[in-house]
Amino acid sequence: MKKYYFLAILLCSVILHAQERYFLNSDTRLYTSPNTSAEFLGYFKYGAEVQLVSESKNGWYKVKADNLSEGYIPEKFVTTRLNAADVKVRDNENPLIEGNDNYYGSNHLFVLVAGLKARAQPDKNSKIKEILNTGDPVAINYLPKNQEGWVNISGNFSDEYAKFTLRKFVGKRPDFNTLLKEFDKLDVTNIQERKTVGERLVELAWNSNSATLAPAYQKYYEVVKQINDPKLLADTELNMIIAKGLAKHKNPEEILAFVKKSEFVLKGVKTKSLFLTQKDLVKIFGKPVKKATISDECSVYLSDLFYYYPDLEASVDEKQNQAEITKVFINENNKLVFNANATLDHSVSEKAFVEKYGPYIGASIKAPHLYSIQLEDSEFKIEFRDGKLFNIEIFFYC
C-alpha cells in the first residue's frame, strides 16, 4: 500500500511540474554535474525557460534546455515568474546579447551566413521551417558552447515555434565594411568563395541602411558576371535598380501625396478612390463566383462579407450599398491610376516599374517581385510574376 501511495505522490509531482513553466532569474550555465567547478555545456541568459527533469537535490536541478540538451543548474536561479526586482547575476563570458540594442528586444544573436536553413528539429534532415539571411536577429536564450551543437533560434520550447540551426552559424552582428574588405581580399579566380561572401554582403545590406545596397550589389555583380548565369544576371541587375531607388527613397509625406488620388479602372469604369457601390460592382462584374464571411478582428475592412471574382476581391456592405476593393488582378481590363502621368496596367514590366517608381516603393530580399507603396492606413502590395504585373492588393494595418 505504501508503495502505491509513494507512486501516486510522485505522479502528482510530475504532473504539477509539467503544468508549471520555469524561468531563470539570472545568467547561468548548464553544467554536466551539480557543481560550478564541473564542465559546462552552454550559457543561459536571464529570462530563459527550462524544463525540470528531476526534483531539486542539494540545491541543484537537472533541467532540459530549449535545444533539448540536459544538465544541471543552481536551484536559486529557477523561478516560475520574472519581475523587475530580480537581481541579475551577469556572466561576462556569456556571448548572448540581452536585447533592446536597436535590432531585437530580447535575448538574441545574429545570423552569420547567407540563406540559413532553420529546421524543425536539431537534425540536418529535419523539415526546413524558415530561410534566414545574414544579419537577421534570432531569439536565443540558451547557447551551447560546442560550435557544432544545435541552438534553438526561436526562444521557444513549443514544437510549433521551435527552430534549430548549428551554433557556428550565429554570433555577433556582422560588420558591413569588414565584409567588404574580406571580399576585396579574395583572389578573383576563387569564384565560389567570392559568391559566398557576396551573398552575405547583399543580405546584410538589406538588413542595414539602404545606402549600403548599391555598393553591396556592385561587388556581388562582379561575381555574377563571372558565373554568367542568365537568370542570376537578370535578378541581380533588377536588384541593382531597386537599390538605386531605395537610396533616393521619398519621405512618407511625398509618398502619400503621390497616391492620394489613386483609383482603379475596372472594365472601363473608374472607382471613387478604392470604393464603388455594391450595385455598380455587380453591374460591372455580375454575380460573384463566391461570397464568404471572414473574421475581421481589427475591423479594418468595410464589412466582414467578401465578394470573389476572377478579376478582383472586394469587401461589401450590402445594406449600405457599398463595396471596397481589396485586390485586383491586372489584365487588359483592369488598371490602377495614381495620376494622369502614372498608371499601372498589364503593359508595365517589372523593370520599368522599379525604374520609374523606385523612390516610392518598399521592397525586401525575402519577398522578391513583391513591392509596397504606403497609403494612410494601409498600403498597396504590388506583385509581379515572370516580369509582368500580376495583382495589386490593398493591405490594411491592424
Protein Blocks (a to p, Z undefined) as FASTA:
>chain_A
ZZmmmmmmmmmmmmmmmmpccddfbdcdddfbdcfkbccfbdcdehiacddfbdceehia
cdddfkopacdddfklgcfbdcfklccdddfklmbdfbjnopacbdcdddfbehiacdfb
dcfkbccfbdcdehiacddfbdcfblkbccdfkopablklgccddfklgccdddfklmmm
mmmmpcfklmmlmmmmmmmmmmmmmmmcfklmmmmmmmmmmmmmmnopaklmmmmmmmmm
mmmmmmmcccfklmmmmmmmgccdeehiacehjaccfklmmmmnopafbdcddddfkopa
fbfbdcddfkbccdddfknopacdfbdcddfkbccdfblmlccdfklcfklmmmmmmmmp
ccdfklghiacdddfklccddddeehiafbdcddddZZ
